Amino acid sequence: MSNNTSHHKIWDIIKFFIHFCKLPETFRIAGINFDFSTYPCLLGFAIGLGVVFAIFGGQIAIMLTDFIQGQFCNIAFLAIMVYMVSIFRWDVIFEALRDFESANPGQSLFNPYNTSRIEDFNIWYFLVGIAIMLMTQGAWQGGSQYNAAAKSAHEAKMSRFLGTWRQLVQVALMIFIPICAFTFFHHPDFAAQAAELNGELALLGGQNAVQARVPLFLTQVLPVGLVGVFAAVMFAAMLSTDDSYLHSWGSILIQDVILPFRKKPFTEKQHILLLRLSIVFVGVFAFFFSYLFKQTEYIFLFFQITGAIFTGGAGAVIIGGLYTRMGTAAGAWVAMIAGSGLSVGGILLQQAWPHISESFYRMTGWSWVGDNLERFPLNGQYVAFYATLIGFLLYFGVSYIDKKIRHLPGFNLEQMLHRGVYDKTHEHVVVQQKPLGRLLRALGLTDEFTFGDKVIFFASMAWTLLWFLIFIGGTAAQLFFRLPDIAWLEFWKFYVMFGFVLGIGTTIWFLWGGIADTFELFRTLSTMKRDMADDGRVVDGRNAGE
């Protein structure tokens, strides 16, 4: 189980609030002659609030608050995006980006094929990221409770298609804000204001100055009302992330680590109590980890390496277990241990490298060690990739050997998932009368799709195919014709503004549909029959209670 990625999301948001709201490093409470540190107090408050929501509200409360938070954020993002576009003209943005590229060859911020001198976030970062995404599809533990909360397998599949459209506004704004911040600090039109902020950042120094740059920029350019709105957005995002992840990891610890080793099931009260205690434990661990752990690289790279503690092996287990009949328990165990072990080893090496690199270089004389004395040569993205790839190789290799030695029969996945002849509850409703082609079935279209489902399905496929073709076409054009700078700049302008315009419609769509589905959720909960014996365990290839 890996909690570290979320813990550093909490850490990052708390640091954001301190800089965004310009809070002091310490404060005093009237009548107490003691200086309280702001950071651990805010950290404890944020994690504690998430724990309270998770243990007293449970999954239903988390789903509702996440829906409200998501819609509030999208509406707020629309307002902030409109204001930012009115302040930062695209011609000014283009000028700042082109001037930087001219002064820093090989470090383009808009042409992905001119990034050879960018150390971490070059073209290989994105290509490796795509590979990791494909190998760990569905494995991210932070969303495990949502993966299991759908009304049916079909609805779970539809949620993945809908997710393509839900975040259009967020993605557009999260790209546009850093672009505007860069323009603010590098274009002559904002020189006076930037000089004032640079003076404040110089007082902070080091990593604190890097982390404070964008928050202080936002307080400088946003009007009073939108500053409050953005602070509320960040608070809502923090709370929804915290309670979701705390609930998810607390459940994983009990359901996937403790329950499989018990022969006797817990009573209902024991089970609920253990889940709540597990969530509290995760919260306590999150507090001390976030407070004590020293971050050594960019937050996105740290997300990858800490996430791989779980996904490094889980991706192979999910893909191999659900889409092949080759896997065995031995292969799954080896993949999980190897993926976790390699990721943890990478984190430890990153922490210890500055202290051991010189001795290691003197002992081995290897040039690559001498060239990287200050920092471990593999960043978090590469460590995550190699851990995941090795997890895949070990999963299939060990499973193959295990089957050959023990002559194991294939696992009856259809029975456990209640598919085909085992669908006694008639969960899989056929609405498609005409036979579907093999290609459409391979892409995920089944007989359960209604007309509306198919519209969403084909729109999502067309959207993905569009950007894939643009990627292929852009790559070919760059290789053979070397696209001019203005072509790349206009592409990013189109990408941001197109997502923003479409996001207006999808925000209205999700708000209306989400409200309707909320009422449907409570109607379903009021009539559904619960099997209290089904506590999440799998016994002899069947769900407990069957």
N, C-alpha and C positions, 0 to 999 in steps of 0.2 A: 504494500500500500504506500502511495506517495502523497504526502500532504504539502510538500515544500513549495510547489508552484503557486498554490493558492495563498500560502503564507506570505510569499513575496509579492503577490498582488495586494494583500492587505497592507504590507509594509509600504508598497509604492503609493497606495492611495492615502495612507496616513501622512506620509511625507508630502504628498501633493497638498493636502489640506493645510498643513503647517505653513507651507510656502504661499499657497493661494490666499489664505486668510491672514497671512503675516502674523502668525501666532508667535509669542516669545518662547524661547527654549525652556524656560522655567516659569513657574507662577507660585503664588502663595494664596492660601485660604485664610480668611480673616480669623485671627485668634490663634493660628498655628505658626510658630516660628520655625518654618521648614520650607525649603525650596523644592517644590515638586517638579519633576521633569515632565514636560508636555508630551513627548513622544510615547513613553510607556503608558501614560494615563489614557491618551486617546486610543492607543492600541488595545488596551484592556477593555475600554468602553465599546469599541467596535466589535471585537471578538465576543465579548459578553453578550451584546445585543443579538448577535447572530446565533449564539448558543440558546438564548431564551426563545427566539423564534423557532428554532429547530426542535427543541425538546418539548415545548408546550403547544406549538401549532402543528408540527408534523408536516408530512408531505403536502396535504391539502392547503394548509396556510402558506407554505412556501410557493406552491404553484400560483395561488391567487396574488400574493404580493409580487412575485416575479412578473406576472402579467401586467399588473398595475404599473410597476416600475418600468417595464419595457415600453409601454405606451406613453407614459409620461416623458421618458427620455427621448423617444422619437419625436414627439411634438416639440419638446424643448430644443432638440437638435435642429429641427426645421427653422425655428425662430433664430437660433444662433447662426445657422448657415446663411440665412437671408442677410443678416447684419454683416457677417464677415465678407460676403461677396460684395456688399455695397462699399466696404472700406478698402479692400485690397483688390485693385483692378488686375486683370490677367496680364495686361501688357507690362505692368510694373513687376509682377511675379516672374514673368519670362525674362525680363532684363536682369533681375537679381540672380536667377539660376544660371543664365548664360555667362554673366560676369564671373561667377564662382568657377564654372567649368573652365573658362579661359585661363584663370589664375591657378587652377589646380588640375592639370591634365590627368586623365585616368581616374578622376573622382567625380564623375558626373552624377548629379542627383535626379536626372530624368531619363538618361539613356542607359538602360541596363547592360548594354554591351560595351560601355566605356567606363567600367568600374574596376579595372585591374589593380589600381592602387588603393582601393578601399579594402581594409583588412578583413572585416567581418561581414558586412552587408553588401557583398558583391553578387554577381550573377550566380555563383555557386551556392550562396546561402539560399536563394529561392529555388534552385533546382533540387538541392538536397531536401529542402522543406517539402517540396511536392512529393518526393519519394517517401519521406516519413509519413506524410498525410495518407498516402495510399496504403502503406504497410500497417498503419495504426487506426484505420477507419473503424469508428464505433468503440474504440478502446478507452477513450478518455474517461477516467473514473469520476470526474467532477459532474458529469451529466448522467451518471448511471441510473439515478432515481427517475429521471425523465424517460430514459430508454425503457424502463419497466412500468411506466405509469399510463401508457396508452390504453385505450379501451379495447383495442384488438391489434393484432400484428399488422393489419392493413393500415390502421390509423397511425401506428408507429412509423410505417413507411411514408405515409403522406406528410408526417411532421418533418421528415428530412427534406422533402421537396419544398415545403412551405418555408423552411429555414433559409432557403436561397433568397427569398424576397424580404424576409423580416428585417434584415440588417442593412438594407441598402442605404438608408439615411445615415446610420452610424458609421458605416465604412467610408462614405463620402466625407463626412465631417472629420473623422479621425485621420484622413489623408490631408484634408485641406488645412486643418489647424497647424500642423507642423510646417507646411509650406508657407503659410502666412507668417508664422513665427520666424522662419528663416529669412523671409523677405524683410520683416521688421528689423532684424539685426544686421542686415547686409545691404539694404538699399538706401541711397542718400536721402530719399524723401522722408525717411523716419530716423535720420541720424541723431537729431537732438533727443528724441524720446529714448532711442536705443542707448545713447550715452548715459542717460540717467539710470536706466536699468542695469547697464553694465557696471556702474559704480556700486549698486546694491549687490550684484552677484560677486564682485571682487571681494566684498567683505565676508561673503560666505566661504568662498574658496573650495577647491577640490571637487569631489563628487557632489557635495551639497549644491554647489553652483550649477552643475550640469542638471541636477534634478529640479532645481528651482527655476530654470530658464523659461520653460513654457508656462507654468503657473503664474509667474510674475508678468509675463507677456500678456496673458489673458486678463489679468487685473488692470493692465494698462490700457488695453484697447476696448474692452467690453464696457458698455454703460452700466450704471448701478443696478438696474433691474435684471439685466442678463447675467451679471456677476452672481447675483443671488440664485438665479435659475440654474446656472452651471454648477454652483456649489451643491444645490439640491440634487441635481442629476448625479454628481459624483457620490453623494451620500447614499442615494437610492441604489446606485450600481454596486457600491460597497456592501450594503446590507443584503441585497439579493444574492450577490456572489458568496458572501460569508455563510449565510444560512443554508444555501444550496449545497455548498461544498462540505460544510460541517455535517449536515445530514447524510450526504452521500458517503463520505469517508467513515463516519461512525457506523453506518449500515454495513459497509464493506467489511470492516473489521469483525463484526459479529457474524454476518451472513456467510462470508467467503473464507474467513480465517478460523473462527471458533466453531461454528456449527458443523462443518464437515467432519470434525474430529470427535463429535459427540455421538454416542450410540443412543442415548436417551434424550428426547427433545425437551426443550424448556417448556414450562407452563406459559400461558399467555402473559401473566403478570411478570414472570421472570424475564421473558423475552423483551417486553417493553422497557423494563427497568434497565436491563443490560444495554439496550440500544441508546437509552438516554445517558447512561454513565459513559458509554463509548463516545458519544458526541461531546460530553464535557471533557473527557480525556483528550480528544482531538483539539478542542479549543485551548486547553492548557498547553499542549505541545506546540500549537500554532503560536501562542503568545511568546513562549521562551525561544522558540526557533527564530521567529521574526525579530526578537529583541537582541539575541546574542550572535546570530550567524552573520558573518562578514561576506557581503556580496563582492565577487571578484570580476564580474563582467557585466555586459549589458543585460537588462532585465529580460528581453526576448530570448537571448541565448540561455539565460538561466531557466526560463520557463521550459525550454526544450529538454535540457539535461535532467532537471528534476522530474518533469513529466515522464521521462523515459524510465524512471525507477519502476513505474508500473507498466507503461505502454511498451517498453522495450521487449517484454515477453508476452504481454497480453494481446498485442496485435497479431502475433503468430497463432496464439491459441484461439482467438475469435475467428480469424479467417480459415485456419486449418481445421478447426472443430466444426464450423457451420457450413463450410463450402467444400470440404473434402471428407473422405472416410478413412484417411490415412492416420489421423492422430490417435495417440494413446495418452493415458495419465502420466506415464513416465516422461514422454516428450514434452508435455505441458509443464511439468515440474522443472525440468531442466531448462526450458526456455525462460520461464519466469525467474528462476534463480540467476541464470546467466545475464538476462536483461537488467535485472535489478542490481546485481553485483557489479557489472561493468559501469553502470551509471553512477552508482555510489562511489566506485573506485575513481571515476573521472572527476567527481566533485572533490574528493579528498586530495587527488593529485593537484587540482587547480588551487586548492587552499594551501598545500604544502610546497608547491613548486618553487616559489621564490626562495625558500629556505634550504631546499635540497638540490637545486639545479646545478650550482657550482661544483658541489662535491660529486654529483653524478657525471658532470662533464669531465672533471679531472680523472675520474675512474675509467670512463669509457673512451673519451676523446672524440665522441661523435659530433660532427659539425652541426647537425640539426639541433642538438642540445645547446651548443654554444651560441647559436643564433636566436635562441629563445630562453635566455636565462631569467628574464623578468616575468614571463608568462608561459603557461603550459601551451605547447604548440597546437593542440586541438581545442577549438572552442566548443561551447555547449551543443551547437548544432551538429557538429561532426561526431562528437561523443554519442549523442542520441541516435544518429544514423547508424553508426557501427554497432551499437548495442542492440538496436532493433534488427539489423540485418543478421547479426550472429544469432539472435533469438530465433529468427526464422529458420536458419540453417540447422540449428540444434533441434528445433521442434520436429522438423520433418526427418532429419537424420536419425535421431534417437527413436522416434516413433516407428520408423521403418525397421530398425534393428530389433526393437521391442516386439513388434508383431512377428517378425521372422523367428525369433527365439522362442516366444511363448505361444505362437500360433493363435493369436487373439482374433475373435470374430469381430465383424464390423458393428459399430454402435447403432442402435435403432433410434436415430434422431427424429424420425417422423412420429414415433410414439411419444417421446418426451415433449415434442412441440405441438401435439394434438393435430397433426396434419393428415390428409388423405383419409384412410379408413379409420383412423384414430380420432377424428373430429366428431366427438359425441355431443358437443355443445352447439354444433353448427355455427361456429364462429366465422367460418369462411363462407360468406354469402355470395352466391354467383349472380351477378347482374349483367355480365357480358354474355350475350347469346351466340354471337359469331365466333368461330375459332380464331384465336390469336396466332400471329406468326411467331416462329421460333426466335427471331431477332427481338421482337417486342417483349417477349417473355424474358429473354436474357437481360434486357434493360430494366426489368422490374415491373412491367405492365402485366397484371393478372386479371382473372375473371371478376374480381371484386371491385374493379374501378367503375365508378359512375361516370356520367358525362362530365360533371364538374371536376371530378378527380383527373379525368383524362386531359382536360384543358390545362390544369395545373401541371400535370406530368409533361405534356409536350412543350409547354411554355418554359418549364425548368430545363428540359433537355435542349431546347433551342437556345436558351440563354447561355448554358454551359458550352454548347457547340460554337456559338458566336465568338466567345472569348478565346476558345481554343483555336479557331481558325484565324483570329486576329493575331494570336501568339505565333502561329506557324507562318502566317504571311509577313508579320513584322520581322521575324527572325530571318526569313529568306531575303526580304528586301534589304535588311541591314548587311547581310553577308555578301550579297551580289551588287548592291547599288549604294550602300552606305547612306542611309537616310539622313537628311539634314536635321539640324537641331530643332528647327521649327516644327517638323513633322512629329517628333517625340513630344514636344511641349503641347502641341494641339491635341495629341492623343490623350495626354493626362487631363487636359482641360475637358475634353469630351467625356472621359471616363468619370470624372468627379461630378460634372454637371448632369450627365445622363442619369447616373445613380441617384442624384439628388431629386431630379424631376420625377423619376419613377417612384422614388421613396415617398413622395407626397401621396400618390395614389395607394401605395401599399400600406402606409400608416393608417389611412382611413379604412381600408379593407380589413386590416388586422384588428383595429379598434372595434368595428361593428361586429365582425365575426367572433372576436374574443368574448365580447359581452354575451352574445347569443350562446356560445359554447359554455360559458360559466353557468348559465341557468340550466343548460342541458346536463352539466356535470352534477349539479345538486339533485336534479331529478333522477339521474342514474344511481347516485349513491343512496337515495332514499328507498329504492326498490331492489337493488342487487342483493343476491344471496352470497354470503361469505363462507368459505371453507376454512375454519380455524385450524384445521390440521395441516394446511398447506403453509408451512413456515419458511419456504424458500429452499428447503433441502431437496436433493435428488437421491432417492433410495432405489437401488436396483434398476436404474435406468428410467425411473418414473418420478414424477413430482410427489412429494410427501402428501399423504392423505388420499391418494388415488387407489 
